[in-house]
């Protein structure tokens, strides 16, 4: 009998360290699984940008090839711009009408379809020798890629608590910047070694195929699928705590469309994406035509925009988690004003009296001021509004409106550069940045009032 009493008295004391050790081990395993999720999403989305940067880098080579077929430089420039604009339009339509599927069937399928489509259609592009095949392949590439980011956001919302969304989405946001920068460097090296434009697309397809297989085998939809508790959403989101499948399309869509703050975020996305896509598409052509860079040199130098932008995104994400989600509109407003100043500097640079480094410094400054605030829109802010139930659609609508407007970054920029020069292009982008900064100030006011009342976002 004394032995029984002794064992009963000691058992709770012995159990506490065991339970504590088990919880610590479970916490370490969860962090490891979260690290794996970030690595898979990061690598997969970076691979998508290999399959997107290839056309931008190959554009001077394609223009030269079209020239051998009797097409003038100006007409070839417009043809490439038209392909780009149609691709962005398809991307915007996919963002608006397809990304919400991730809220019904999960973010993982969206992400895998995006990677698979990018790989297949990139290979199809290499089979083309005429504009119709190029156009179809590029449309398919951009349309399937359109649901990838929303899938990434949906998976992230189910693996991470809202208190870390700024940092986590910031890290994931630099995937496209690093993917873009590395792709341009690798493709520039291929060009300098004498390879033609098709080799750039083969490289992109190989990278996309590798990460498609890795995500297919290792990525899981949520941490509850791995036996862990659900992630905690932002209490101000428009859907509450539910992570369940939406009851209907209306139940998913209407909370977002009724929110003034969300609609303002969509308009901010429109302005910021126009500026970003202009640099993503036309930097190699601008550096070659305006400052005399070689084709390979322009391809490599254009990596300054995504490379510097990666620093901006990480800094902005970290800052927003430290200052709180309500700080994001203020950071955006200041960044957009600084972007306008950098764009004015680019507009004033003459082509013949400056060294080759000054335009790169101005392009890098634009990236530093723009891309951190831009990353909030379809990332942390999308999860803040959408929670765990509507994160995919929230991200898709924000990005979709932005890319619908950035159709202007293709053929319209080409025509403006022909009619008014690159000075006219950069002055127009500076005006857009100032207007967006005013919108960010308005968003800050709306969110600050909602936070003071402990209410959901208006």
N, C-alpha and C positions, 0 to 999 in steps of 0.2 A: 504493500500500500504506500509506504513512503516513496518507493521508487516511482510509482505512478504520479504522485503529487509532484515529485521533483521534475519528472519529464514534462508535466503540464505547465509548471512554472517557467521552465527554461525554454520551452518550444517557441513562444512568441518572441523571445529575445533572439533566438537563433534564426527565426523566420525573417526578421527585419533586415539583417544584412543580406540574406538570400534574395528577398524581394528587391532590395535596393540594387544589388548587383545585376538582377535580371532586368530591372528598368534601365540601368546604365547600358547594359549590353544591347537592349532593344533600341535605345536612343542612338547608340553608335551605328547599329545596323540600318536604322532609318536614315541617318545622315549619309551613310555609304550609298543607300539606294537613291537618295536625292541627288547625290553627286553623279551617279550613273545616269539618272534622268537628264540632268543638265548637260552632261557630256554628249549624250545621244542627240538631244534636241539641238545643241549648239553645232555639232558636227553636221547634222542633217540639214539645218537651215543654211549653214555656210556653203554646203555643197550645192544648194539651190542657186546660190549667187555665182558659183562657177558657171552654171547653166544660164545665167542672166548677163554676166559681164562679158561673155564671149562675143556677143554682137557688137557691143560698144568698142571693144578692143579691135575686133576684126573690121570695123566700119571703114577705116582708111584703105585696107586691102581690098575690101569689096568694092569700094568706090573706084579704085584703080582697075580692078577686073572689069567692072562695068564700062570703064573708059575704053578698054580694048574692044568693046562691042559697039563703039560709036556713041555712047551716052556721055554727055558733057558732065563736068565736075558738079555744076549747079544742079542738073537734073538728077544725077546719082545721089547727091546730098538729100534732095527732096524725097527720092525713092526710099532711102534708108530711114528718113524721118517718118514717112508714111507707115512703114513696117513697125517702127517703134511706137507710133501713136496708136495703131490698131492693136498692138500687143498690150499696151497700157489700158486701152478701152476694154479688151477682153479680161484683163486682170481686174479692172474695176467692177465689171459685171459679175465676175466670180466672187469677188469680195462681198458685193451687195446681196447676191441671191443664192450663193452656194455655201458660204461659211457657216450659216446657221445650222446646217446639217450636223456639225460637230456637237451642238447642244442636244441633239436627238440620238445620234449613234456613237458619240464620243470623239475626243480630239485625236486619238491615235489613228483611226482610219483616215481622217483628213490629212494627217501628216504623211502617212505612207503613200496615199494617192498623189500628193504633191511631189514627193521624191521620185516616184515611178514615172509620172508624166514628164517631169523635167528631164529625166534620163532618156526616155524613148524619143521625145520630140527633138531633143538636141541631136541625137543620132540622125533623125529624119532630115534635119536641116542640112547635114553634110551631103545628102543625096541630091539636093537641089542644084540646078544650074540656071534657074530662071526665077523671076520675082514671084510667080504664083506659089511655087513650092516653098520658097523662103517664107512667104507670108503665112501659109497654112501651118508650117512647122512652128513658126514663132508664136502664132495665135494659140496653138495647142499647148506649147510650153508655158506661156503666161497664164492661160486659163487654169491648167492643173495646178500651177504654183500658187494660184490665188488663195487656195484654202489652207496652205501650209502654215502660215503664221497664226491663223485662228486656231488651228489644231494644236500648235505649240502653246498658245495662251491657255487653251482649255485644259490641257494636261498640267500645265504649271499651276493653275488655280486649284487643282485637286491634289497637288503634292506639297504646296507651300502655304503657310499662314500669311495673312495680309500684311503683317508687320515687316515682312521681308520681301514684299513684292517689288519694291523699287530696286533693291540690289539684285535680286534674282532675274527680273526681267531686264535690268540693265546689262547683266552679264550675257543673257541670251540675245539681247539686242545687238551686242557687238559681234555676234556670229555673222550677221550679214555684212558688217563692215570689214571684219577680218577676212571673211570668205571673199569679199570683193577685192580687198587689197592683195591678198595672196594670189588670187586668180589673175589679177592684172600683172603682177610681178612674174608669175610663171609663164603667162602667155606672152608677155613682152620678151622674156628670155627665149621662148620658142621662135618668135619672129626674128630676133637678132641672130639666131642660129640658122636662119634661112627657111624655116617651115612656113607653109602657107596657112590660109585662114581655117581650112578644114581641121588641121592638127589641133587648133584651139578648141574646137567643138568636141573632138575625140577625148581630149583631156578632161573637159567638163563632164562628159557623159560617164567616164570612168570613175571620177570622184563621186558623182551622184549615185551610180550603181553600188559602190562600196557602202555608202551610208544607208542606202535603202535596205540592204541585207542586214546590216548591223541593227537598225531600228526594228525591222521585222522580227528579229530573233530576241531582242533584249528589252524593248520599250514596253512598259505597262501603263494602263490608262490612269490609274490613281493609286494613292497609297493605301486606300482601303482594300484594293485588290491584292496588296501584299500583306494584309493583316494589321495595318496600323489605323489609328483613329483618323477621322476626317480632318482636313485642313480647315482653319478658321477664316471666314471671309471678312471683308471690310463691313462693319455694321451699318454704314451709310449706303450700301449697294441697293439697287432697285428691286431685288428679288428676295431679300431676307437670307435665311440660313440654308435654304433647301439646295441640295445637290441633285435632286431627282430630275428625271426627264420632264420637260415642260408639258403641261396638259394639252396645249394646242399651239398652233403658230401664232395666233393672236396673243395668247398669254406670254409668249416669248418676245414678240415684237413691240407691243403697245407700251410697256413700261419705258422702253428706250425712247420711242418717238414722242412720248408725252413729257419728256424731261428737257427743259430749256438748256440746262447745263450740258447735257449730252449732245444736243443739236449744235451748240456752240463749239464743242470739241470737234465735231465733224467738220465744221467750217474752218477751224484752225488747221485741221489735217489737210484740207484742200490747199490752203496757202503754203504750208510747209512742204507738202509733197511736190508741188510745182517746182519749188526751188531745188529740192533734193534731186528729183529726177532729171532736171536740166543738167546738173553737174554729173550725175551718174552716166548720162548718155553722151554728152557732148564735150567733156573735158579733153579726151584725146584729140578730137578734131580741132578744138580751139587752140590747144598747144601747138599742133602742127601748122595750122593755117595762119595763126596770128603771131607766133613767136619762133617759128622755124624749127621746131623739134623734129627729129626723125620719127618714123612710125613706131619703131620699137621703143625709142626714148619717151615718146608721148604716152605709150601704153603703160610703161613703168612709172612715169612721173604722175600719171593720173591716180595712182594708188594713194597719193597724199590725202585725198579727200576722205576715203573711208578709214585710212589709218589714223589720222588725227581725230576723226569723228569717234573712233573707238574709245579714246581717252575721255572725250566729252560725255559719252553715254554712261560709262562707269562712274564718273564723277557726279553726274546728275542723278543717277539712281541711288548712289550712296547718300548724297545730300538730302534727297527727298525722304529716305527712311529715317535720317537723323532729325530733320526738321518737322516731319509729319506729312501725311498725304496732302494736307491743305496748302503746303508750300509749293506744290508743283506748278500751278498757274503763274505764281510770281517769278519763279526761276525761268519759266518759258518766256514771259514778257521781257525780262532783261536780256535773255539770250537772243531773242528776235530783233530787239533794237540794235544790239551789237552786230548781228548778221547784216542788217541794212547798211551799217557803216562799212563793213568789209566789202560788200557788193558795190558800194559807191567807189571804193578804192580800185576795184577791178575795172569799173567803167572808165576810170580816169587814166589807166595805164596805157601809154602809147606803145605800139609794137616794136619800135626800132631803137628807142633810147633807154631801155631798161635791160638789166641782165636777166638770164633765164630763171634765177631763183626768186625774184620778186613776185611774179605771178603765182608761183607755187606757195609762197608765204601767204598771199592774199587768199588763195583757195583753201589752204589749211586753216586760216583764221575763220573763214566762213563755216567750215566743217566744225570747228571747235565750238562756235557759238550756236549753230543750228541743230546739229544732230542729237545732242543731249536732250534739249527740250522736245525735239521731234519724237524721240524714243518714248516719251511719256504717253503719247496720244494713243497708239494702237497697242500699248503694253500695259504699264501700271494703271493708267487711267481706265483702260478698257476693263481690267479686272475689278477696279474700284466700282465701276458702274454695274458690271454684269455679275459679280459674285461668282459662285460656282455653277449656277444654273444658266446664265446667259452670257458667259465670258466670250464664247466663240462668236456669237452674233454681234456683240458689242464691239469686239475687235474688228470684225469684218465690215461693219457699217462705217466705223471711223476710217479705216484704211480705204474702203471702197469709194467713199466720197472724195477722199484725197486723190486717189488714183484716177477717178473720173475727171477731176479738174486737171490732173497732170498730163492728160492727153495733149495739153498745150505744150508740154515739154518736148514733144517730138517734132511734128511737121511745122507747128507754129514757130518754134524757136529757130528751126532751119530757115524759114521764110524771113523772120525778123533779122537774123544774122546776115542774110543776103541783102535785105533792103536797107537796114540801118547799122549794120556791123555789130560786133560783140558789145560795143558800148551800149547800144540800144537794148540788148538782151539784159545786161546787168542792171541798168537803170530800172527796167520794168520789174525785175526780181526784187530790187531794193524797196520799191513802192509796196509790193506784195508783203514784204517782211514787216514794214511799218504797220500796215493794216492788221496783220496777224498779231502784232504786239498789243495793239489796242484791244483786240478780241480776248487775249490772254488776261488783260487787266479786268475786263468784264467778268470773265470766268472766276477769277480770284474773288471778286465781290460776291458772286452767287454762292460759291462754296463756303466762304467765311460766314455768311449769314446762316446757312444751313447748319454748320458746325456749332455755332453759338446757340442754336435752338435744339441741338442734339437730334436733328431731323435727317431724313434721307435726302439725298441730293435732289435739288429742285428740278 
